[in-house]
Amino acid sequence: MPIFYFQFEARPKKPAEAGGAFINCWIDRATREEAESHARDAIANQDWSVTRLEEAVLVTRETQSAESRQYFDQAEIDGEVFVFHTWPVEAQDHGTSPV
């Protein structure tokens, strides 16, 4: 199956240590729509609200950087990988959308 890469901006649904996050996702699904729906559901199940889709592309092992290749390879095994890059609550707004 193809692997789709998404980057979402998200905010926690409840007060948390993080003020927000960029979430990188590698999802193994038949279509982009299925992959995006699965990613959004999984993020919501972790008590995060997606505020914006930053990027959505079909990827191959060859299109991945050396750093990203490990996540791609793991998505081939597990069907999904999520990497949260959070920022603290007190951090200045990064020009992101409000919740």
Gaussian input, Z-matrix of N, CA and C with variables (Angstrom, degrees):
# hf/3-21g

backbone

0 1
 N
 C     1     B1
 C     2     B2     1     A1
 N     3     B3     2     A2     1     D1
 C     4     B4     3     A3     2     D2
 C     5     B5     4     A4     3     D3
 N     6     B6     5     A5     4     D4
 C     7     B7     6     A6     5     D5
 C     8     B8     7     A7     6     D6
 N     9     B9     8     A8     7     D7
 C    10    B10     9     A9     8     D8
 C    11    B11    10    A10     9     D9
 N    12    B12    11    A11    10    D10
 C    13    B13    12    A12    11    D11
 C    14    B14    13    A13    12    D12
 N    15    B15    14    A14    13    D13
 C    16    B16    15    A15    14    D14
 C    17    B17    16    A16    15    D15
 N    18    B18    17    A17    16    D16
 C    19    B19    18    A18    17    D17
 C    20    B20    19    A19    18    D18
 N    21    B21    20    A20    19    D19
 C    22    B22    21    A21    20    D20
 C    23    B23    22    A22    21    D21
 N    24    B24    23    A23    22    D22
 C    25    B25    24    A24    23    D23
 C    26    B26    25    A25    24    D24
 N    27    B27    26    A26    25    D25
 C    28    B28    27    A27    26    D26
 C    29    B29    28    A28    27    D27
 N    30    B30    29    A29    28    D28
 C    31    B31    30    A30    29    D29
 C    32    B32    31    A31    30    D30
 N    33    B33    32    A32    31    D31
 C    34    B34    33    A33    32    D32
 C    35    B35    34    A34    33    D33
 N    36    B36    35    A35    34    D34
 C    37    B37    36    A36    35    D35
 C    38    B38    37    A37    36    D36
 N    39    B39    38    A38    37    D37
 C    40    B40    39    A39    38    D38
 C    41    B41    40    A40    39    D39
 N    42    B42    41    A41    40    D40
 C    43    B43    42    A42    41    D41
 C    44    B44    43    A43    42    D42
 N    45    B45    44    A44    43    D43
 C    46    B46    45    A45    44    D44
 C    47    B47    46    A46    45    D45
 N    48    B48    47    A47    46    D46
 C    49    B49    48    A48    47    D47
 C    50    B50    49    A49    48    D48
 N    51    B51    50    A50    49    D49
 C    52    B52    51    A51    50    D50
 C    53    B53    52    A52    51    D51
 N    54    B54    53    A53    52    D52
 C    55    B55    54    A54    53    D53
 C    56    B56    55    A55    54    D54
 N    57    B57    56    A56    55    D55
 C    58    B58    57    A57    56    D56
 C    59    B59    58    A58    57    D57
 N    60    B60    59    A59    58    D58
 C    61    B61    60    A60    59    D59
 C    62    B62    61    A61    60    D60
 N    63    B63    62    A62    61    D61
 C    64    B64    63    A63    62    D62
 C    65    B65    64    A64    63    D63
 N    66    B66    65    A65    64    D64
 C    67    B67    66    A66    65    D65
 C    68    B68    67    A67    66    D66
 N    69    B69    68    A68    67    D67
 C    70    B70    69    A69    68    D68
 C    71    B71    70    A70    69    D69
 N    72    B72    71    A71    70    D70
 C    73    B73    72    A72    71    D71
 C    74    B74    73    A73    72    D72
 N    75    B75    74    A74    73    D73
 C    76    B76    75    A75    74    D74
 C    77    B77    76    A76    75    D75
 N    78    B78    77    A77    76    D76
 C    79    B79    78    A78    77    D77
 C    80    B80    79    A79    78    D78
 N    81    B81    80    A80    79    D79
 C    82    B82    81    A81    80    D80
 C    83    B83    82    A82    81    D81
 N    84    B84    83    A83    82    D82
 C    85    B85    84    A84    83    D83
 C    86    B86    85    A85    84    D84
 N    87    B87    86    A86    85    D85
 C    88    B88    87    A87    86    D86
 C    89    B89    88    A88    87    D87
 N    90    B90    89    A89    88    D88
 C    91    B91    90    A90    89    D89
 C    92    B92    91    A91    90    D90
 N    93    B93    92    A92    91    D91
 C    94    B94    93    A93    92    D92
 C    95    B95    94    A94    93    D93
 N    96    B96    95    A95    94    D94
 C    97    B97    96    A96    95    D95
 C    98    B98    97    A97    96    D96
 N    99    B99    98    A98    97    D97
 C   100   B100    99    A99    98    D98
 C   101   B101   100   A100    99    D99
 N   102   B102   101   A101   100   D100
 C   103   B103   102   A102   101   D101
 C   104   B104   103   A103   102   D102
 N   105   B105   104   A104   103   D103
 C   106   B106   105   A105   104   D104
 C   107   B107   106   A106   105   D105
 N   108   B108   107   A107   106   D106
 C   109   B109   108   A108   107   D107
 C   110   B110   109   A109   108   D108
 N   111   B111   110   A110   109   D109
 C   112   B112   111   A111   110   D110
 C   113   B113   112   A112   111   D111
 N   114   B114   113   A113   112   D112
 C   115   B115   114   A114   113   D113
 C   116   B116   115   A115   114   D114
 N   117   B117   116   A116   115   D115
 C   118   B118   117   A117   116   D116
 C   119   B119   118   A118   117   D117
 N   120   B120   119   A119   118   D118
 C   121   B121   120   A120   119   D119
 C   122   B122   121   A121   120   D120
 N   123   B123   122   A122   121   D121
 C   124   B124   123   A123   122   D122
 C   125   B125   124   A124   123   D123
 N   126   B126   125   A125   124   D124
 C   127   B127   126   A126   125   D125
 C   128   B128   127   A127   126   D126
 N   129   B129   128   A128   127   D127
 C   130   B130   129   A129   128   D128
 C   131   B131   130   A130   129   D129
 N   132   B132   131   A131   130   D130
 C   133   B133   132   A132   131   D131
 C   134   B134   133   A133   132   D132
 N   135   B135   134   A134   133   D133
 C   136   B136   135   A135   134   D134
 C   137   B137   136   A136   135   D135
 N   138   B138   137   A137   136   D136
 C   139   B139   138   A138   137   D137
 C   140   B140   139   A139   138   D138
 N   141   B141   140   A140   139   D139
 C   142   B142   141   A141   140   D140
 C   143   B143   142   A142   141   D141
 N   144   B144   143   A143   142   D142
 C   145   B145   144   A144   143   D143
 C   146   B146   145   A145   144   D144
 N   147   B147   146   A146   145   D145
 C   148   B148   147   A147   146   D146
 C   149   B149   148   A148   147   D147
 N   150   B150   149   A149   148   D148
 C   151   B151   150   A150   149   D149
 C   152   B152   151   A151   150   D150
 N   153   B153   152   A152   151   D151
 C   154   B154   153   A153   152   D152
 C   155   B155   154   A154   153   D153
 N   156   B156   155   A155   154   D154
 C   157   B157   156   A156   155   D155
 C   158   B158   157   A157   156   D156
 N   159   B159   158   A158   157   D157
 C   160   B160   159   A159   158   D158
 C   161   B161   160   A160   159   D159
 N   162   B162   161   A161   160   D160
 C   163   B163   162   A162   161   D161
 C   164   B164   163   A163   162   D162
 N   165   B165   164   A164   163   D163
 C   166   B166   165   A165   164   D164
 C   167   B167   166   A166   165   D165
 N   168   B168   167   A167   166   D166
 C   169   B169   168   A168   167   D167
 C   170   B170   169   A169   168   D168
 N   171   B171   170   A170   169   D169
 C   172   B172   171   A171   170   D170
 C   173   B173   172   A172   171   D171
 N   174   B174   173   A173   172   D172
 C   175   B175   174   A174   173   D173
 C   176   B176   175   A175   174   D174
 N   177   B177   176   A176   175   D175
 C   178   B178   177   A177   176   D176
 C   179   B179   178   A178   177   D177
 N   180   B180   179   A179   178   D178
 C   181   B181   180   A180   179   D179
 C   182   B182   181   A181   180   D180
 N   183   B183   182   A182   181   D181
 C   184   B184   183   A183   182   D182
 C   185   B185   184   A184   183   D183
 N   186   B186   185   A185   184   D184
 C   187   B187   186   A186   185   D185
 C   188   B188   187   A187   186   D186
 N   189   B189   188   A188   187   D187
 C   190   B190   189   A189   188   D188
 C   191   B191   190   A190   189   D189
 N   192   B192   191   A191   190   D190
 C   193   B193   192   A192   191   D191
 C   194   B194   193   A193   192   D192
 N   195   B195   194   A194   193   D193
 C   196   B196   195   A195   194   D194
 C   197   B197   196   A196   195   D195
 N   198   B198   197   A197   196   D196
 C   199   B199   198   A198   197   D197
 C   200   B200   199   A199   198   D198
 N   201   B201   200   A200   199   D199
 C   202   B202   201   A201   200   D200
 C   203   B203   202   A202   201   D201
 N   204   B204   203   A203   202   D202
 C   205   B205   204   A204   203   D203
 C   206   B206   205   A205   204   D204
 N   207   B207   206   A206   205   D205
 C   208   B208   207   A207   206   D206
 C   209   B209   208   A208   207   D207
 N   210   B210   209   A209   208   D208
 C   211   B211   210   A210   209   D209
 C   212   B212   211   A211   210   D210
 N   213   B213   212   A212   211   D211
 C   214   B214   213   A213   212   D212
 C   215   B215   214   A214   213   D213
 N   216   B216   215   A215   214   D214
 C   217   B217   216   A216   215   D215
 C   218   B218   217   A217   216   D216
 N   219   B219   218   A218   217   D217
 C   220   B220   219   A219   218   D218
 C   221   B221   220   A220   219   D219
 N   222   B222   221   A221   220   D220
 C   223   B223   222   A222   221   D221
 C   224   B224   223   A223   222   D222
 N   225   B225   224   A224   223   D223
 C   226   B226   225   A225   224   D224
 C   227   B227   226   A226   225   D225
 N   228   B228   227   A227   226   D226
 C   229   B229   228   A228   227   D227
 C   230   B230   229   A229   228   D228
 N   231   B231   230   A230   229   D229
 C   232   B232   231   A231   230   D230
 C   233   B233   232   A232   231   D231
 N   234   B234   233   A233   232   D232
 C   235   B235   234   A234   233   D233
 C   236   B236   235   A235   234   D234
 N   237   B237   236   A236   235   D235
 C   238   B238   237   A237   236   D236
 C   239   B239   238   A238   237   D237
 N   240   B240   239   A239   238   D238
 C   241   B241   240   A240   239   D239
 C   242   B242   241   A241   240   D240
 N   243   B243   242   A242   241   D241
 C   244   B244   243   A243   242   D242
 C   245   B245   244   A244   243   D243
 N   246   B246   245   A245   244   D244
 C   247   B247   246   A246   245   D245
 C   248   B248   247   A247   246   D246
 N   249   B249   248   A248   247   D247
 C   250   B250   249   A249   248   D248
 C   251   B251   250   A250   249   D249
 N   252   B252   251   A251   250   D250
 C   253   B253   252   A252   251   D251
 C   254   B254   253   A253   252   D252
 N   255   B255   254   A254   253   D253
 C   256   B256   255   A255   254   D254
 C   257   B257   256   A256   255   D255
 N   258   B258   257   A257   256   D256
 C   259   B259   258   A258   257   D257
 C   260   B260   259   A259   258   D258
 N   261   B261   260   A260   259   D259
 C   262   B262   261   A261   260   D260
 C   263   B263   262   A262   261   D261
 N   264   B264   263   A263   262   D262
 C   265   B265   264   A264   263   D263
 C   266   B266   265   A265   264   D264
 N   267   B267   266   A266   265   D265
 C   268   B268   267   A267   266   D266
 C   269   B269   268   A268   267   D267
 N   270   B270   269   A269   268   D268
 C   271   B271   270   A270   269   D269
 C   272   B272   271   A271   270   D270
 N   273   B273   272   A272   271   D271
 C   274   B274   273   A273   272   D272
 C   275   B275   274   A274   273   D273
 N   276   B276   275   A275   274   D274
 C   277   B277   276   A276   275   D275
 C   278   B278   277   A277   276   D276
 N   279   B279   278   A278   277   D277
 C   280   B280   279   A279   278   D278
 C   281   B281   280   A280   279   D279
 N   282   B282   281   A281   280   D280
 C   283   B283   282   A282   281   D281
 C   284   B284   283   A283   282   D282
 N   285   B285   284   A284   283   D283
 C   286   B286   285   A285   284   D284
 C   287   B287   286   A286   285   D285
 N   288   B288   287   A287   286   D286
 C   289   B289   288   A288   287   D287
 C   290   B290   289   A289   288   D288
 N   291   B291   290   A290   289   D289
 C   292   B292   291   A291   290   D290
 C   293   B293   292   A292   291   D291
 N   294   B294   293   A293   292   D292
 C   295   B295   294   A294   293   D293
 C   296   B296   295   A295   294   D294

   B1=1.4517
   B2=1.5215
   B3=1.3179
   B4=1.4737
   B5=1.5237
   B6=1.3150
   B7=1.4635
   B8=1.5207
   B9=1.3180
   B10=1.4520
   B11=1.5194
   B12=1.3219
   B13=1.4625
   B14=1.5223
   B15=1.3194
   B16=1.4577
   B17=1.5252
   B18=1.3224
   B19=1.4587
   B20=1.5178
   B21=1.3374
   B22=1.4535
   B23=1.5196
   B24=1.3137
   B25=1.4510
   B26=1.5167
   B27=1.3253
   B28=1.4682
   B29=1.5127
   B30=1.3151
   B31=1.4662
   B32=1.5230
   B33=1.3320
   B34=1.4688
   B35=1.5258
   B36=1.3342
   B37=1.4662
   B38=1.5231
   B39=1.3306
   B40=1.4650
   B41=1.5209
   B42=1.3365
   B43=1.4677
   B44=1.5318
   B45=1.3147
   B46=1.4621
   B47=1.5180
   B48=1.3144
   B49=1.4570
   B50=1.5186
   B51=1.3159
   B52=1.4586
   B53=1.5220
   B54=1.3148
   B55=1.4579
   B56=1.5123
   B57=1.3157
   B58=1.4539
   B59=1.5064
   B60=1.3252
   B61=1.4646
   B62=1.5181
   B63=1.2999
   B64=1.4530
   B65=1.5221
   B66=1.3111
   B67=1.4549
   B68=1.5271
   B69=1.3206
   B70=1.4659
   B71=1.5190
   B72=1.3342
   B73=1.4608
   B74=1.5249
   B75=1.3194
   B76=1.4547
   B77=1.5197
   B78=1.3310
   B79=1.4542
   B80=1.5252
   B81=1.3218
   B82=1.4676
   B83=1.5329
   B84=1.3253
   B85=1.4632
   B86=1.5275
   B87=1.3053
   B88=1.4666
   B89=1.5269
   B90=1.3416
   B91=1.4657
   B92=1.5227
   B93=1.3148
   B94=1.4713
   B95=1.5200
   B96=1.3230
   B97=1.4638
   B98=1.5300
   B99=1.3272
   B100=1.4718
   B101=1.5224
   B102=1.3205
   B103=1.4621
   B104=1.5231
   B105=1.3240
   B106=1.4637
   B107=1.5300
   B108=1.3181
   B109=1.4626
   B110=1.5305
   B111=1.3252
   B112=1.4631
   B113=1.5267
   B114=1.3236
   B115=1.4704
   B116=1.5270
   B117=1.3209
   B118=1.4650
   B119=1.5324
   B120=1.3314
   B121=1.4704
   B122=1.5318
   B123=1.3221
   B124=1.4657
   B125=1.5241
   B126=1.3179
   B127=1.4642
   B128=1.5307
   B129=1.3027
   B130=1.4736
   B131=1.5279
   B132=1.3139
   B133=1.4679
   B134=1.5231
   B135=1.3207
   B136=1.4701
   B137=1.5287
   B138=1.3409
   B139=1.4770
   B140=1.5216
   B141=1.3219
   B142=1.4576
   B143=1.5251
   B144=1.3295
   B145=1.4625
   B146=1.5204
   B147=1.3068
   B148=1.4630
   B149=1.5211
   B150=1.3230
   B151=1.4601
   B152=1.5216
   B153=1.3328
   B154=1.4650
   B155=1.5257
   B156=1.3154
   B157=1.4596
   B158=1.5221
   B159=1.3257
   B160=1.4637
   B161=1.5285
   B162=1.3343
   B163=1.4652
   B164=1.5229
   B165=1.3277
   B166=1.4665
   B167=1.5234
   B168=1.3454
   B169=1.4572
   B170=1.5242
   B171=1.3058
   B172=1.4587
   B173=1.5246
   B174=1.3325
   B175=1.4626
   B176=1.5283
   B177=1.3089
   B178=1.4638
   B179=1.5175
   B180=1.2981
   B181=1.4681
   B182=1.5292
   B183=1.3255
   B184=1.4596
   B185=1.5260
   B186=1.3288
   B187=1.4666
   B188=1.5197
   B189=1.3266
   B190=1.4549
   B191=1.5192
   B192=1.3173
   B193=1.4670
   B194=1.5239
   B195=1.3123
   B196=1.4671
   B197=1.5278
   B198=1.3314
   B199=1.4599
   B200=1.5312
   B201=1.3175
   B202=1.4640
   B203=1.5231
   B204=1.3142
   B205=1.4697
   B206=1.5269
   B207=1.3331
   B208=1.4693
   B209=1.5303
   B210=1.3240
   B211=1.4600
   B212=1.5301
   B213=1.3064
   B214=1.4588
   B215=1.5269
   B216=1.3336
   B217=1.4663
   B218=1.5255
   B219=1.3308
   B220=1.4590
   B221=1.5227
   B222=1.3277
   B223=1.4705
   B224=1.5265
   B225=1.3223
   B226=1.4696
   B227=1.5234
   B228=1.3127
   B229=1.4711
   B230=1.5266
   B231=1.3462
   B232=1.4647
   B233=1.5267
   B234=1.3258
   B235=1.4593
   B236=1.5253
   B237=1.3254
   B238=1.4604
   B239=1.5168
   B240=1.3185
   B241=1.4721
   B242=1.5190
   B243=1.3426
   B244=1.4530
   B245=1.5257
   B246=1.3246
   B247=1.4616
   B248=1.5258
   B249=1.3456
   B250=1.4571
   B251=1.5241
   B252=1.3269
   B253=1.4630
   B254=1.5271
   B255=1.3261
   B256=1.4587
   B257=1.5238
   B258=1.3339
   B259=1.4458
   B260=1.5334
   B261=1.3390
   B262=1.4636
   B263=1.5296
   B264=1.3169
   B265=1.4658
   B266=1.5134
   B267=1.3158
   B268=1.4536
   B269=1.5139
   B270=1.2998
   B271=1.4657
   B272=1.5201
   B273=1.3025
   B274=1.4455
   B275=1.5216
   B276=1.3157
   B277=1.4530
   B278=1.5325
   B279=1.3159
   B280=1.4614
   B281=1.5313
   B282=1.3276
   B283=1.4411
   B284=1.5151
   B285=1.3135
   B286=1.4549
   B287=1.5118
   B288=1.3032
   B289=1.4574
   B290=1.5138
   B291=1.3133
   B292=1.4740
   B293=1.5111
   B294=1.3150
   B295=1.4652
   B296=1.4997
   A1=109.98
   A2=115.68
   A3=118.32
   A4=111.13
   A5=114.99
   A6=121.05
   A7=107.83
   A8=113.94
   A9=121.84
   A10=108.88
   A11=115.08
   A12=121.54
   A13=108.13
   A14=115.62
   A15=122.01
   A16=108.40
   A17=114.80
   A18=119.83
   A19=106.02
   A20=114.69
   A21=122.12
   A22=109.36
   A23=115.45
   A24=121.27
   A25=105.26
   A26=117.21
   A27=120.27
   A28=110.83
   A29=114.13
   A30=122.48
   A31=108.39
   A32=117.71
   A33=119.06
   A34=110.30
   A35=116.16
   A36=120.73
   A37=111.39
   A38=116.97
   A39=122.44
   A40=108.35
   A41=116.71
   A42=118.03
   A43=109.84
   A44=115.63
   A45=120.31
   A46=109.96
   A47=115.30
   A48=121.42
   A49=111.30
   A50=116.95
   A51=121.56
   A52=109.93
   A53=115.28
   A54=120.34
   A55=112.14
   A56=115.85
   A57=121.69
   A58=109.75
   A59=115.15
   A60=119.28
   A61=110.96
   A62=114.13
   A63=121.13
   A64=104.78
   A65=116.37
   A66=121.53
   A67=108.41
   A68=115.50
   A69=121.63
   A70=108.16
   A71=115.88
   A72=120.87
   A73=110.02
   A74=115.49
   A75=122.82
   A76=105.06
   A77=116.72
   A78=121.58
   A79=110.05
   A80=115.95
   A81=123.39
   A82=108.66
   A83=116.65
   A84=122.97
   A85=108.89
   A86=116.02
   A87=121.42
   A88=113.30
   A89=117.07
   A90=120.28
   A91=110.26
   A92=115.34
   A93=121.12
   A94=110.12
   A95=116.65
   A96=120.84
   A97=110.99
   A98=117.07
   A99=120.66
   A100=110.70
   A101=116.63
   A102=121.16
   A103=110.90
   A104=117.63
   A105=120.56
   A106=110.61
   A107=116.99
   A108=120.45
   A109=110.85
   A110=116.26
   A111=120.18
   A112=111.05
   A113=117.02
   A114=120.70
   A115=110.80
   A116=116.92
   A117=120.36
   A118=111.29
   A119=116.92
   A120=120.77
   A121=111.30
   A122=116.58
   A123=120.34
   A124=111.12
   A125=117.15
   A126=121.32
   A127=109.68
   A128=117.33
   A129=121.35
   A130=110.79
   A131=117.04
   A132=121.15
   A133=112.45
   A134=117.43
   A135=122.35
   A136=111.25
   A137=115.98
   A138=123.05
   A139=113.89
   A140=115.82
   A141=121.73
   A142=108.48
   A143=115.88
   A144=122.49
   A145=108.63
   A146=116.32
   A147=120.53
   A148=108.52
   A149=116.40
   A150=120.89
   A151=112.42
   A152=116.04
   A153=118.41
   A154=109.75
   A155=115.22
   A156=121.84
   A157=106.62
   A158=116.11
   A159=121.63
   A160=112.36
   A161=115.79
   A162=120.04
   A163=109.44
   A164=115.57
   A165=121.24
   A166=107.74
   A167=116.56
   A168=120.60
   A169=111.03
   A170=115.16
   A171=122.36
   A172=106.27
   A173=117.34
   A174=120.16
   A175=110.89
   A176=114.29
   A177=122.25
   A178=106.90
   A179=115.81
   A180=119.43
   A181=110.65
   A182=116.22
   A183=121.04
   A184=113.26
   A185=117.97
   A186=120.34
   A187=112.53
   A188=117.46
   A189=121.83
   A190=111.71
   A191=115.47
   A192=120.06
   A193=108.03
   A194=116.63
   A195=120.68
   A196=110.67
   A197=116.87
   A198=121.13
   A199=111.93
   A200=117.03
   A201=121.51
   A202=113.62
   A203=116.66
   A204=120.35
   A205=112.27
   A206=117.39
   A207=119.91
   A208=110.85
   A209=117.36
   A210=121.09
   A211=110.63
   A212=116.01
   A213=120.60
   A214=110.06
   A215=116.12
   A216=120.50
   A217=111.51
   A218=116.94
   A219=119.96
   A220=110.97
   A221=117.99
   A222=121.32
   A223=110.71
   A224=117.40
   A225=119.43
   A226=110.50
   A227=117.87
   A228=122.68
   A229=111.05
   A230=116.82
   A231=122.16
   A232=114.45
   A233=117.16
   A234=120.52
   A235=114.08
   A236=116.59
   A237=120.12
   A238=110.76
   A239=115.08
   A240=122.29
   A241=106.74
   A242=115.97
   A243=122.87
   A244=108.44
   A245=116.94
   A246=121.94
   A247=107.35
   A248=115.47
   A249=122.12
   A250=109.31
   A251=116.47
   A252=123.26
   A253=105.77
   A254=115.86
   A255=120.55
   A256=111.95
   A257=114.02
   A258=120.33
   A259=107.83
   A260=117.32
   A261=120.50
   A262=112.51
   A263=114.90
   A264=121.79
   A265=110.53
   A266=117.30
   A267=120.16
   A268=114.22
   A269=118.39
   A270=120.81
   A271=110.76
   A272=114.58
   A273=120.58
   A274=109.67
   A275=117.62
   A276=122.57
   A277=108.98
   A278=115.75
   A279=121.28
   A280=111.88
   A281=117.44
   A282=120.06
   A283=111.09
   A284=115.47
   A285=120.88
   A286=110.11
   A287=113.98
   A288=119.67
   A289=111.34
   A290=117.65
   A291=120.38
   A292=110.79
   A293=115.86
   A294=121.46
   A295=108.80
   D1=154.73
   D2=177.26
   D3=-73.04
   D4=156.87
   D5=175.12
   D6=-114.85
   D7=129.59
   D8=179.52
   D9=-107.87
   D10=140.67
   D11=176.74
   D12=-109.11
   D13=132.65
   D14=176.09
   D15=-129.21
   D16=146.38
   D17=167.11
   D18=-124.58
   D19=122.70
   D20=178.17
   D21=-113.76
   D22=149.61
   D23=165.21
   D24=-98.56
   D25=139.11
   D26=-177.75
   D27=-146.93
   D28=159.75
   D29=175.62
   D30=-125.74
   D31=148.07
   D32=177.77
   D33=-67.47
   D34=144.28
   D35=179.11
   D36=-73.15
   D37=-29.64
   D38=-178.54
   D39=-119.39
   D40=161.09
   D41=174.64
   D42=-53.41
   D43=133.96
   D44=-174.76
   D45=-148.16
   D46=176.04
   D47=176.49
   D48=-70.19
   D49=-26.54
   D50=-178.40
   D51=-99.57
   D52=141.02
   D53=176.14
   D54=-85.47
   D55=-23.13
   D56=-179.64
   D57=179.49
   D58=-179.16
   D59=-179.03
   D60=-159.33
   D61=152.90
   D62=161.61
   D63=-101.10
   D64=128.33
   D65=-175.70
   D66=-115.60
   D67=117.10
   D68=176.83
   D69=-94.18
   D70=132.03
   D71=-175.36
   D72=-131.45
   D73=135.29
   D74=171.18
   D75=-117.17
   D76=116.69
   D77=-172.14
   D78=-126.15
   D79=127.85
   D80=-180.00
   D81=-97.33
   D82=98.96
   D83=178.67
   D84=-143.90
   D85=164.01
   D86=-175.68
   D87=-67.77
   D88=-35.91
   D89=-177.65
   D90=-131.82
   D91=161.18
   D92=177.26
   D93=-61.23
   D94=-41.23
   D95=-178.79
   D96=-61.91
   D97=-44.86
   D98=177.92
   D99=-63.41
   D100=-42.66
   D101=-178.74
   D102=-64.74
   D103=-45.52
   D104=-179.44
   D105=-65.21
   D106=-42.86
   D107=178.99
   D108=-60.71
   D109=-43.97
   D110=178.46
   D111=-62.67
   D112=-44.42
   D113=-179.66
   D114=-61.80
   D115=-46.58
   D116=-179.97
   D117=-61.62
   D118=-42.61
   D119=178.42
   D120=-62.80
   D121=-44.19
   D122=-179.45
   D123=-64.09
   D124=-39.94
   D125=178.30
   D126=-65.39
   D127=-44.42
   D128=178.43
   D129=-61.61
   D130=-37.38
   D131=179.19
   D132=-67.84
   D133=-15.51
   D134=175.87
   D135=-97.08
   D136=15.27
   D137=178.47
   D138=66.87
   D139=38.46
   D140=174.13
   D141=-120.85
   D142=148.33
   D143=175.14
   D144=-112.04
   D145=122.24
   D146=176.72
   D147=-70.31
   D148=128.52
   D149=177.75
   D150=-104.29
   D151=-22.26
   D152=-178.88
   D153=-163.99
   D154=142.16
   D155=170.37
   D156=-92.25
   D157=117.90
   D158=-177.31
   D159=-88.99
   D160=-37.33
   D161=-174.94
   D162=-155.38
   D163=145.05
   D164=176.69
   D165=-150.00
   D166=114.38
   D167=-178.53
   D168=-145.52
   D169=151.42
   D170=170.49
   D171=-80.13
   D172=130.66
   D173=-176.93
   D174=-123.88
   D175=159.13
   D176=172.43
   D177=-127.20
   D178=167.62
   D179=178.64
   D180=-57.82
   D181=-38.21
   D182=-177.84
   D183=-68.71
   D184=-24.73
   D185=-178.90
   D186=-86.23
   D187=-4.58
   D188=-177.47
   D189=-89.86
   D190=144.69
   D191=174.00
   D192=-70.61
   D193=167.88
   D194=178.55
   D195=-57.42
   D196=-39.57
   D197=-179.98
   D198=-68.94
   D199=-41.18
   D200=-177.72
   D201=-77.04
   D202=-21.77
   D203=-176.53
   D204=-58.56
   D205=-35.43
   D206=179.41
   D207=-61.84
   D208=-37.22
   D209=179.78
   D210=-72.45
   D211=-40.03
   D212=176.11
   D213=-59.88
   D214=-48.59
   D215=-179.75
   D216=-60.46
   D217=-39.78
   D218=179.25
   D219=-68.67
   D220=-34.84
   D221=177.00
   D222=-65.46
   D223=-32.37
   D224=175.29
   D225=-63.82
   D226=-33.10
   D227=-179.16
   D228=-82.11
   D229=-51.45
   D230=-172.45
   D231=-94.82
   D232=-14.29
   D233=-178.79
   D234=88.82
   D235=-10.85
   D236=-179.74
   D237=-166.06
   D238=149.88
   D239=172.46
   D240=-145.69
   D241=135.24
   D242=177.69
   D243=-125.15
   D244=128.25
   D245=177.36
   D246=-123.25
   D247=116.59
   D248=-178.43
   D249=-95.89
   D250=124.15
   D251=173.91
   D252=-110.22
   D253=98.07
   D254=-172.70
   D255=-95.10
   D256=159.90
   D257=170.49
   D258=-127.72
   D259=153.28
   D260=-174.81
   D261=-69.98
   D262=160.31
   D263=179.84
   D264=-57.58
   D265=-41.37
   D266=-176.29
   D267=-76.86
   D268=-6.20
   D269=-177.66
   D270=-63.82
   D271=144.80
   D272=177.31
   D273=-64.08
   D274=144.60
   D275=178.89
   D276=-55.44
   D277=132.58
   D278=-178.96
   D279=-88.73
   D280=25.00
   D281=-175.91
   D282=78.62
   D283=22.35
   D284=-176.27
   D285=-91.47
   D286=166.36
   D287=-179.22
   D288=-76.56
   D289=145.22
   D290=177.61
   D291=-73.56
   D292=159.03
   D293=177.60
   D294=-76.94

